[in-house]
Amino acid sequence: MDRRPGRAEPTGATPLRQNCILGLLLEGHLGDALCTTPLARQLVQEKGMTVNVTEHPNTRAAFANNPFVSGYSMAKGFSPLAWREGDGHVIQQLQRGLGLEVSEPPRPEVYLSPQERAWASTWLAQNVPAGRKVCVLSAQVVSTADQYGDVDWDRVSLTLQEEYAVVQPLLSTSPVDASRGPEAGHEQPRHEGQTPGAVV
């Protein structure tokens, strides 16, 4: 996996080593961390690497229970942003730049604990008609907020409702919990006067 000519030198340890530390994407916000989650599995399976992740509350949340992550490190690690290449979703750009199989469609890889799966099953049974597909729509971003300011989110939501049960996350506390894990009791955050995960 050679770095292509003209590519800016990535910061920190490069992913060319057998043991790599997956660093933060952009500012390390939760959505940014989720975009790097497929890389852990792919670097292990496709490149035979041992993968650690830079320590951060959001990486702890996004990579919780991930069997392809060996641990967390205070080291900065390599910058995924420097390895983006081509068009498509940022997940696809990262995969392409690192010489990994490009996902179609692109999607993060989240490994839920048994407790989280049980909570989700109960919530879906109580709130979503059987057989109805679910779309989680978060209309607020931080790292790339300038790109989404002019989006007509009402129209997007109405269009999605034609085929999906659209779920809007509502959080009153930070969406990260560094203690989250298989044995942690992960209490769902609540928004005053509203139900978390409201279906529209």
C-alpha positions in Angstrom: 0.0 0.0 0.0 2.1 2.9 -1.3 1.3 6.5 -0.7 0.4 8.0 -4.1 2.6 10.7 -5.6 1.6 14.2 -4.7 -0.3 13.2 -1.6 0.3 15.4 1.4 2.4 13.6 4.1 0.0 12.2 6.7 0.6 13.3 10.2 1.6 10.7 12.9 2.4 7.1 12.2 1.3 6.0 8.8 -1.0 3.0 8.2 1.8 1.2 6.3 3.1 -0.4 9.5 1.9 -3.7 10.8 0.6 -2.0 14.0 -1.3 1.2 13.3 -3.1 3.7 15.4 -6.2 5.1 13.7 -6.3 8.8 14.4 -9.1 11.3 14.5 -10.9 12.4 11.4 -11.3 16.2 11.2 -12.3 17.4 14.8 -13.1 14.0 16.1 -16.8 14.7 16.5 -19.1 11.6 16.8 -20.1 11.6 13.2 -16.5 11.9 12.2 -15.6 8.9 14.4 -18.4 6.9 12.9 -17.0 7.5 9.4 -13.8 5.7 10.4 -15.4 2.7 11.9 -15.2 0.4 8.8 -11.5 1.0 8.6 -10.7 -1.1 11.7 -12.2 -4.3 10.3 -10.8 -3.7 6.8 -7.2 -2.9 8.0 -7.3 -6.1 10.0 -8.9 -8.4 7.4 -7.5 -6.9 4.2 -4.0 -5.8 5.4 -3.4 -8.1 8.3 -2.7 -5.1 10.7 -3.2 -4.7 14.4 -5.4 -1.6 14.9 -5.5 0.7 17.9 -7.6 3.9 18.0 -6.6 7.3 19.3 -8.2 7.8 22.8 -11.1 10.2 22.7 -14.7 10.1 24.2 -16.2 9.9 20.7 -13.9 7.1 19.5 -14.8 5.2 22.7 -18.5 5.6 21.8 -18.1 4.8 18.1 -15.7 1.8 18.5 -17.4 0.3 21.6 -17.5 -3.5 21.4 -15.6 -3.5 18.1 -13.8 -6.8 17.9 -11.2 -5.5 15.4 -9.9 -2.8 17.8 -7.1 -4.0 20.0 -7.1 -1.0 22.3 -6.9 2.8 22.6 -3.8 5.0 22.6 -3.0 8.5 23.7 -0.8 8.8 20.6 -2.1 10.9 17.8 -2.0 8.2 15.2 -2.2 8.6 11.5 -4.6 11.2 10.1 -7.3 9.5 8.0 -8.1 12.9 6.4 -4.8 12.8 4.6 -5.7 9.6 2.8 -9.1 10.6 1.3 -9.2 10.0 -2.4 -11.7 10.4 -5.2 -15.5 11.1 -5.1 -18.3 9.7 -3.0 -19.0 9.6 0.7 -16.1 10.2 3.0 -16.1 6.5 4.0 -15.5 5.6 0.4 -12.8 8.2 0.0 -11.0 6.8 2.9 -11.3 3.2 1.7 -10.1 4.2 -1.7 -7.1 6.2 -0.5 -6.0 3.4 1.8 -6.3 0.7 -0.9 -9.3 -1.0 0.8 -12.4 -2.4 -0.7 -14.8 0.4 -1.3 -18.2 -0.1 0.3 -21.4 0.3 -1.8 -23.4 1.7 -0.1 -21.1 3.3 2.4 -22.1 2.8 6.0 -20.4 2.9 9.5 -19.9 -0.3 11.4 -21.3 -0.2 15.0 -21.2 -3.2 17.3 -24.0 -3.0 19.8 -23.9 -4.7 23.2 -26.6 -7.2 24.1 -28.2 -4.6 26.3 -28.4 -2.1 23.5 -29.8 -4.6 21.1 -32.5 -5.5 23.6 -33.4 -1.8 24.2 -33.5 -1.2 20.4 -35.8 -4.2 19.8 -38.2 -3.1 22.5 -38.2 0.5 21.2 -38.8 -0.6 17.6 -41.7 -2.9 18.6 -43.3 0.0 20.5 -42.8 2.8 18.0 -42.4 1.4 14.4 -45.0 -0.7 12.5 -43.8 -4.2 11.8 -41.9 -4.5 8.5 -41.4 -0.7 8.2 -37.8 0.2 7.3 -36.2 2.8 9.6 -34.1 5.8 8.7 -32.3 7.8 11.3 -32.0 11.4 10.2 -29.8 13.8 12.1 -30.1 17.3 10.6 -27.3 18.9 12.6 -23.6 18.5 12.0 -20.5 20.3 13.4 -17.5 19.5 11.3 -19.1 20.2 7.9 -22.0 22.5 9.0 -21.3 25.0 6.2 -22.2 22.3 3.6 -25.6 21.6 5.1 -26.9 25.1 6.0 -29.1 25.4 2.9 -30.6 21.9 2.9 -34.4 21.8 3.0 -34.6 19.3 5.8 -38.4 19.4 6.0 -38.6 18.3 2.3 -35.9 15.7 2.9 -37.9 14.3 5.8 -41.2 14.2 3.9 -39.6 12.4 1.0 -38.0 9.8 3.2 -41.3 9.3 5.0 -42.8 7.8 1.8 -40.7 4.7 2.4 -39.2 4.8 5.9 -40.1 5.5 9.5 -37.9 8.5 10.0 -36.3 8.7 13.5 -34.9 12.0 14.7 -32.3 11.7 17.5 -33.0 14.1 20.4 -30.3 14.5 23.0 -30.2 16.7 26.0 -26.8 15.5 27.2 -23.5 14.8 25.4 -24.0 11.9 22.9 -20.8 10.2 24.2 -20.2 8.0 27.2 -16.7 6.9 27.6 -17.8 4.1 29.9 -20.1 2.6 27.3 -19.3 -1.1 26.8 -20.9 -4.5 27.0 -21.1 -4.4 30.8 -22.1 -0.7 31.1 -25.6 0.3 31.7 -26.1 2.8 28.9 -29.0 5.0 29.9 -30.7 6.7 27.0 -30.5 10.5 27.2 -33.8 12.4 27.4 -35.0 15.7 26.0 -37.4 17.7 28.2 -40.9 17.4 27.0 -40.0 15.0 24.1 -39.3 11.4 23.6 -35.8 10.3 22.5 -35.8 8.9 19.0 -39.1 10.5 18.0 -40.7 9.0 14.9 -41.9 11.5 12.4 
